[in-house]
Amino acid sequence: MTSKGFFLQLAILSTVSAAGIMLINRLPLVQPHSLLSWMSLLFFIALSAFIFFSAKRSAANANKNAFTNTVLGFTMTKMLICATIVVAYHKIAQPASKWFLLPFFATYLIFTAFETYWMMKLARTSA
């Protein structure tokens, strides 16, 4: 996958995700937590770009285990960072309900599916 193709797809996904966040944030139970929604979108966009360049570099590495190690490392790191964000937000904002999780995890799932898609493409091109 080329960098141009990746960033085009990332831009489309980000636009669709932003539209989805705007709709979800119209729900009264989610609306007070719209800042978390938008910050999570920016976080996942930046993380996807960082992971793409790291995975692309490791896919071109002569050591074929480097790509697998990169994917596994980023998967674990991403899960830990997301858990930390949710726990920190819960402690700081003390939300009255758990609805603040809806936009965050929707964005997480969308970007995780996208990252899985292009990492599979990168793995095929490096083989």
PyRosetta script that sets phi, psi and omega in degrees:
from pyrosetta import init, pose_from_sequence

init()
pose = pose_from_sequence("MTSKGFFLQLAILSTVSAAGIMLINRLPLVQPHSLLSWMSLLFFIALSAFIFFSAKRSAANANKNAFTNTVLGFTMTKMLICATIVVAYHKIAQPASKWFLLPFFATYLIFTAFETYWMMKLARTSA")
pose.set_psi(1, 134.3)
pose.set_omega(1, 180.0)
pose.set_phi(2, -83.1)
pose.set_psi(2, 159.2)
pose.set_omega(2, 177.8)
pose.set_phi(3, -63.1)
pose.set_psi(3, -38.8)
pose.set_omega(3, -180.0)
pose.set_phi(4, -62.4)
pose.set_psi(4, -45.7)
pose.set_omega(4, 178.6)
pose.set_phi(5, -63.1)
pose.set_psi(5, -41.4)
pose.set_omega(5, 178.8)
pose.set_phi(6, -61.4)
pose.set_psi(6, -48.9)
pose.set_omega(6, -176.7)
pose.set_phi(7, -68.8)
pose.set_psi(7, -29.7)
pose.set_omega(7, 174.5)
pose.set_phi(8, -65.6)
pose.set_psi(8, -47.3)
pose.set_omega(8, 178.7)
pose.set_phi(9, -65.0)
pose.set_psi(9, -38.4)
pose.set_omega(9, 177.7)
pose.set_phi(10, -63.9)
pose.set_psi(10, -39.6)
pose.set_omega(10, 178.8)
pose.set_phi(11, -65.4)
pose.set_psi(11, -42.1)
pose.set_omega(11, 178.6)
pose.set_phi(12, -64.4)
pose.set_psi(12, -47.4)
pose.set_omega(12, 179.7)
pose.set_phi(13, -61.1)
pose.set_psi(13, -41.1)
pose.set_omega(13, -179.4)
pose.set_phi(14, -65.2)
pose.set_psi(14, -38.9)
pose.set_omega(14, 178.7)
pose.set_phi(15, -66.0)
pose.set_psi(15, -45.2)
pose.set_omega(15, 178.2)
pose.set_phi(16, -64.3)
pose.set_psi(16, -41.1)
pose.set_omega(16, 178.7)
pose.set_phi(17, -64.3)
pose.set_psi(17, -39.8)
pose.set_omega(17, 178.5)
pose.set_phi(18, -63.4)
pose.set_psi(18, -39.8)
pose.set_omega(18, 177.0)
pose.set_phi(19, -64.3)
pose.set_psi(19, -41.1)
pose.set_omega(19, 177.6)
pose.set_phi(20, -63.9)
pose.set_psi(20, -40.2)
pose.set_omega(20, 178.5)
pose.set_phi(21, -65.1)
pose.set_psi(21, -39.5)
pose.set_omega(21, 178.0)
pose.set_phi(22, -61.0)
pose.set_psi(22, -39.9)
pose.set_omega(22, 178.8)
pose.set_phi(23, -69.6)
pose.set_psi(23, -44.9)
pose.set_omega(23, -179.9)
pose.set_phi(24, -63.7)
pose.set_psi(24, -37.2)
pose.set_omega(24, -178.6)
pose.set_phi(25, -70.0)
pose.set_psi(25, -7.4)
pose.set_omega(25, 175.7)
pose.set_phi(26, -78.8)
pose.set_psi(26, -16.0)
pose.set_omega(26, 177.2)
pose.set_phi(27, -68.8)
pose.set_psi(27, 131.0)
pose.set_omega(27, -176.4)
pose.set_phi(28, -58.0)
pose.set_psi(28, -34.0)
pose.set_omega(28, -179.1)
pose.set_phi(29, -75.7)
pose.set_psi(29, -20.9)
pose.set_omega(29, -177.8)
pose.set_phi(30, -97.2)
pose.set_psi(30, -28.9)
pose.set_omega(30, -173.1)
pose.set_phi(31, -50.7)
pose.set_psi(31, -41.2)
pose.set_omega(31, 180.0)
pose.set_phi(32, -64.6)
pose.set_psi(32, -13.6)
pose.set_omega(32, -176.2)
pose.set_phi(33, -111.5)
pose.set_psi(33, 25.8)
pose.set_omega(33, -177.0)
pose.set_phi(34, -64.7)
pose.set_psi(34, -29.7)
pose.set_omega(34, 178.0)
pose.set_phi(35, -60.7)
pose.set_psi(35, -42.3)
pose.set_omega(35, 177.0)
pose.set_phi(36, -61.2)
pose.set_psi(36, -39.5)
pose.set_omega(36, 179.5)
pose.set_phi(37, -60.0)
pose.set_psi(37, -48.9)
pose.set_omega(37, -177.5)
pose.set_phi(38, -70.9)
pose.set_psi(38, -37.9)
pose.set_omega(38, 177.8)
pose.set_phi(39, -66.0)
pose.set_psi(39, -37.7)
pose.set_omega(39, 178.3)
pose.set_phi(40, -66.3)
pose.set_psi(40, -38.1)
pose.set_omega(40, 177.0)
pose.set_phi(41, -60.8)
pose.set_psi(41, -47.2)
pose.set_omega(41, 179.0)
pose.set_phi(42, -63.1)
pose.set_psi(42, -40.1)
pose.set_omega(42, 178.7)
pose.set_phi(43, -61.2)
pose.set_psi(43, -47.6)
pose.set_omega(43, -177.3)
pose.set_phi(44, -70.1)
pose.set_psi(44, -30.8)
pose.set_omega(44, 175.2)
pose.set_phi(45, -65.1)
pose.set_psi(45, -49.8)
pose.set_omega(45, -179.1)
pose.set_phi(46, -64.0)
pose.set_psi(46, -41.5)
pose.set_omega(46, 179.7)
pose.set_phi(47, -64.3)
pose.set_psi(47, -40.4)
pose.set_omega(47, 178.9)
pose.set_phi(48, -61.9)
pose.set_psi(48, -42.6)
pose.set_omega(48, 178.9)
pose.set_phi(49, -64.2)
pose.set_psi(49, -43.7)
pose.set_omega(49, 179.6)
pose.set_phi(50, -63.1)
pose.set_psi(50, -44.7)
pose.set_omega(50, 179.6)
pose.set_phi(51, -64.3)
pose.set_psi(51, -39.5)
pose.set_omega(51, -179.5)
pose.set_phi(52, -58.9)
pose.set_psi(52, -49.7)
pose.set_omega(52, -177.7)
pose.set_phi(53, -66.5)
pose.set_psi(53, -38.5)
pose.set_omega(53, 177.9)
pose.set_phi(54, -67.0)
pose.set_psi(54, -43.9)
pose.set_omega(54, -179.5)
pose.set_phi(55, -68.0)
pose.set_psi(55, -37.1)
pose.set_omega(55, 179.0)
pose.set_phi(56, -64.4)
pose.set_psi(56, -41.2)
pose.set_omega(56, 178.8)
pose.set_phi(57, -66.7)
pose.set_psi(57, -41.9)
pose.set_omega(57, -178.5)
pose.set_phi(58, -74.2)
pose.set_psi(58, -27.2)
pose.set_omega(58, 176.9)
pose.set_phi(59, -67.9)
pose.set_psi(59, -29.9)
pose.set_omega(59, 179.0)
pose.set_phi(60, -84.5)
pose.set_psi(60, -6.9)
pose.set_omega(60, -178.6)
pose.set_phi(61, -67.2)
pose.set_psi(61, 145.6)
pose.set_omega(61, 178.3)
pose.set_phi(62, -65.2)
pose.set_psi(62, -31.6)
pose.set_omega(62, 177.2)
pose.set_phi(63, -78.3)
pose.set_psi(63, 110.5)
pose.set_omega(63, -176.5)
pose.set_phi(64, -68.9)
pose.set_psi(64, -18.8)
pose.set_omega(64, 176.6)
pose.set_phi(65, -76.1)
pose.set_psi(65, -16.7)
pose.set_omega(65, -178.1)
pose.set_phi(66, -61.7)
pose.set_psi(66, -40.9)
pose.set_omega(66, -179.8)
pose.set_phi(67, -64.9)
pose.set_psi(67, -46.2)
pose.set_omega(67, 179.5)
pose.set_phi(68, -61.8)
pose.set_psi(68, -43.3)
pose.set_omega(68, 178.0)
pose.set_phi(69, -62.2)
pose.set_psi(69, -39.6)
pose.set_omega(69, 179.0)
pose.set_phi(70, -64.5)
pose.set_psi(70, -46.6)
pose.set_omega(70, -179.8)
pose.set_phi(71, -61.4)
pose.set_psi(71, -49.0)
pose.set_omega(71, -179.9)
pose.set_phi(72, -63.4)
pose.set_psi(72, -41.1)
pose.set_omega(72, 178.7)
pose.set_phi(73, -62.3)
pose.set_psi(73, -45.3)
pose.set_omega(73, 179.7)
pose.set_phi(74, -69.4)
pose.set_psi(74, -33.4)
pose.set_omega(74, 178.3)
pose.set_phi(75, -63.0)
pose.set_psi(75, -48.6)
pose.set_omega(75, 178.9)
pose.set_phi(76, -64.6)
pose.set_psi(76, -44.9)
pose.set_omega(76, -179.3)
pose.set_phi(77, -61.7)
pose.set_psi(77, -43.0)
pose.set_omega(77, -179.7)
pose.set_phi(78, -63.0)
pose.set_psi(78, -43.1)
pose.set_omega(78, 179.2)
pose.set_phi(79, -63.2)
pose.set_psi(79, -42.5)
pose.set_omega(79, 179.4)
pose.set_phi(80, -65.8)
pose.set_psi(80, -41.8)
pose.set_omega(80, 178.8)
pose.set_phi(81, -63.8)
pose.set_psi(81, -43.3)
pose.set_omega(81, 179.6)
pose.set_phi(82, -63.5)
pose.set_psi(82, -42.7)
pose.set_omega(82, 177.6)
pose.set_phi(83, -62.1)
pose.set_psi(83, -40.6)
pose.set_omega(83, 178.9)
pose.set_phi(84, -64.2)
pose.set_psi(84, -42.7)
pose.set_omega(84, 179.3)
pose.set_phi(85, -61.3)
pose.set_psi(85, -46.5)
pose.set_omega(85, -178.2)
pose.set_phi(86, -64.2)
pose.set_psi(86, -45.6)
pose.set_omega(86, -179.5)
pose.set_phi(87, -65.4)
pose.set_psi(87, -43.8)
pose.set_omega(87, 179.7)
pose.set_phi(88, -63.5)
pose.set_psi(88, -43.5)
pose.set_omega(88, 178.9)
pose.set_phi(89, -62.8)
pose.set_psi(89, -41.7)
pose.set_omega(89, -179.9)
pose.set_phi(90, -62.9)
pose.set_psi(90, -39.7)
pose.set_omega(90, 179.6)
pose.set_phi(91, -71.6)
pose.set_psi(91, -39.4)
pose.set_omega(91, -176.3)
pose.set_phi(92, -77.1)
pose.set_psi(92, -52.3)
pose.set_omega(92, -174.4)
pose.set_phi(93, -83.8)
pose.set_psi(93, -22.0)
pose.set_omega(93, -177.5)
pose.set_phi(94, 46.0)
pose.set_psi(94, 62.4)
pose.set_omega(94, -178.4)
pose.set_phi(95, -64.2)
pose.set_psi(95, 148.1)
pose.set_omega(95, -178.0)
pose.set_phi(96, -76.1)
pose.set_psi(96, -23.8)
pose.set_omega(96, 179.7)
pose.set_phi(97, -135.6)
pose.set_psi(97, 174.6)
pose.set_omega(97, -180.0)
pose.set_phi(98, -93.0)
pose.set_psi(98, 9.2)
pose.set_omega(98, -179.0)
pose.set_phi(99, -65.8)
pose.set_psi(99, -18.5)
pose.set_omega(99, 178.1)
pose.set_phi(100, -62.7)
pose.set_psi(100, -20.7)
pose.set_omega(100, -179.8)
pose.set_phi(101, -73.9)
pose.set_psi(101, -25.7)
pose.set_omega(101, -175.2)
pose.set_phi(102, -55.8)
pose.set_psi(102, -57.0)
pose.set_omega(102, -179.1)
pose.set_phi(103, -68.2)
pose.set_psi(103, -33.5)
pose.set_omega(103, -179.6)
pose.set_phi(104, -63.6)
pose.set_psi(104, -51.1)
pose.set_omega(104, -177.2)
pose.set_phi(105, -75.6)
pose.set_psi(105, -25.9)
pose.set_omega(105, 173.1)
pose.set_phi(106, -64.0)
pose.set_psi(106, -44.8)
pose.set_omega(106, 177.6)
pose.set_phi(107, -64.5)
pose.set_psi(107, -41.7)
pose.set_omega(107, 177.6)
pose.set_phi(108, -57.9)
pose.set_psi(108, -48.2)
pose.set_omega(108, -178.6)
pose.set_phi(109, -64.9)
pose.set_psi(109, -41.8)
pose.set_omega(109, 180.0)
pose.set_phi(110, -62.3)
pose.set_psi(110, -47.9)
pose.set_omega(110, -177.6)
pose.set_phi(111, -72.8)
pose.set_psi(111, -30.9)
pose.set_omega(111, 176.1)
pose.set_phi(112, -66.5)
pose.set_psi(112, -41.5)
pose.set_omega(112, 176.8)
pose.set_phi(113, -63.0)
pose.set_psi(113, -42.2)
pose.set_omega(113, 178.6)
pose.set_phi(114, -63.0)
pose.set_psi(114, -45.5)
pose.set_omega(114, 179.4)
pose.set_phi(115, -63.7)
pose.set_psi(115, -39.2)
pose.set_omega(115, 178.1)
pose.set_phi(116, -63.0)
pose.set_psi(116, -42.3)
pose.set_omega(116, 179.0)
pose.set_phi(117, -58.1)
pose.set_psi(117, -52.8)
pose.set_omega(117, -175.6)
pose.set_phi(118, -78.6)
pose.set_psi(118, -21.8)
pose.set_omega(118, 174.5)
pose.set_phi(119, -70.8)
pose.set_psi(119, -34.5)
pose.set_omega(119, 175.3)
pose.set_phi(120, -65.6)
pose.set_psi(120, -37.1)
pose.set_omega(120, 177.0)
pose.set_phi(121, -66.4)
pose.set_psi(121, -40.7)
pose.set_omega(121, 177.8)
pose.set_phi(122, -64.5)
pose.set_psi(122, -39.8)
pose.set_omega(122, -179.6)
pose.set_phi(123, -64.4)
pose.set_psi(123, -39.5)
pose.set_omega(123, 179.2)
pose.set_phi(124, -68.2)
pose.set_psi(124, -38.8)
pose.set_omega(124, -178.1)
pose.set_phi(125, -73.2)
pose.set_psi(125, -24.8)
pose.set_omega(125, -178.6)
pose.set_phi(126, -86.9)
pose.set_psi(126, -13.0)
pose.set_omega(126, -177.1)
pose.set_phi(127, -75.7)
pose.dump_pdb("model.pdb")
